[in-house]
């Protein structure tokens, strides 16, 4: 699809906007046009080639999502390079360990991500971005605006970039870092063939149409949408501005994380078309609220760094599920699922990662999720294996019971274990009420679901804000357990 996109940008309405920006005044302006994006990708390919980079070399990229990041990806694809995706929010120690593992031949970073000395440093820290000092990175080049103290620019070159070498489908395309520590970082390696399969799955699932508007900012949004001839709008960070985007642009497809959806709904946003969410749990109640706010359909996508996407479910099917656990849908075409000993969900398919960097290939992805398969093959999650709470010698899996807590008026809810002081754990429900909800009425409404938990009924129910963590803003169970412990000790 990357080859198809490069061709389409030049031949299919090159003067049309590729990426749009919604201004504060309410107008919509093109950030870059389709032909300009193709030229930028060619210019970066020529510049990287002039740096001496060729097939098999690795380029680290610490650039916020947008046209430049996509252009670099297209340039790397053309040259047969491998991209290592660097998260500037991970902190300098973690990033240094990841760089040691990936050993990029060149790092491309925008000015804020470099966190250099001088007045650019405070700017980066305010954005929660930090990289190790340039000397720890090796060769570095700045993409986009250059601030004082930053590395030299990587300027798009005018020379014709070389033709893409035929490295075969198993050639490494991208490295994405996942769980791991500074002592032992872990990196997921996707091949060109696997990356292409994942992009095709997204395109087939979403089916973006030419001339429509898509709101979203990730690589898996940009490529299928632009290849199909749609224009992409990067989501505003502030909920009120995001609401104005939705009202002004009438997008056919909207991609937002669950926390972004909740914030937009709290700001009174109205949705259109089909809405897609993932990266963190999205319960049926949240999807219903999205549809009540105007969306024609609301989909939850189950995906992993190792396999994107794996399954999807629309609100109507998710709401109709009356069993235990969280229904995440049937495996998407080509994806196969099985349950290992101990209840762990294993997945495989054409879009699955090839291997972890430094490890042998393995076709089956261990998800870390406890799950079951329905008779018709749909996946029902029962929580993370490591989230298990041991209470009175009984194993309790929070994911089995948390969906029942998401009643109207509940923004988010988790079950966590809190040390009881005798080697046992207390099971605590931390419930975050939706704005404007009467806590007394909500506590009364929760009685029924709590009674149905039987032996897994929580020892305590606390109302408060559920802590979130990471770029995907998933519930931080460790922080939630620490908060509950403090509240119970009062």
Secondary structure, DSSP 8 states (H G I E B T S, - for coil): -HHHHHHHHHHS-TTSEEEEEE-TTS-EEEEEEHHHHHHHHHHHHHHHHHTT--TT-EEEEE--SSHHHHHHHHHHHHHT-EEEE--GGG-HHHHHHHHHHH--SEEEE-HHHH--SSHHHHHHHHTT-----HHHH-SEEE-SS--TT---B----SS---------TTSEEEEEEES--SSS-EEEEEEHHHHHHHHHHHHHHH---TT-EEE--SHHHHHHHHHTT-EEE---SSHHHHHHHHHHH--SEEE--HHHHHHHHHTT----SEEEE-SS---HHHHHHHHHTT-SEEEEEEEETTEEEEEEEEHHHHHH--SSSEEEEEE-TT-EEEE-TTSEEEEE-TTB--EETTS---SSEEEEEEEEE-TT-EEEEEEEGGG-EEETTEEE-HHHHHHHH--TTEEEEEEEEEE-SSS-EEEEEEEEE-TT--HHHHHHHHHHHHHHTGGG--SEEEES---EETTTTEE-HHHHHHHHHHHHH-
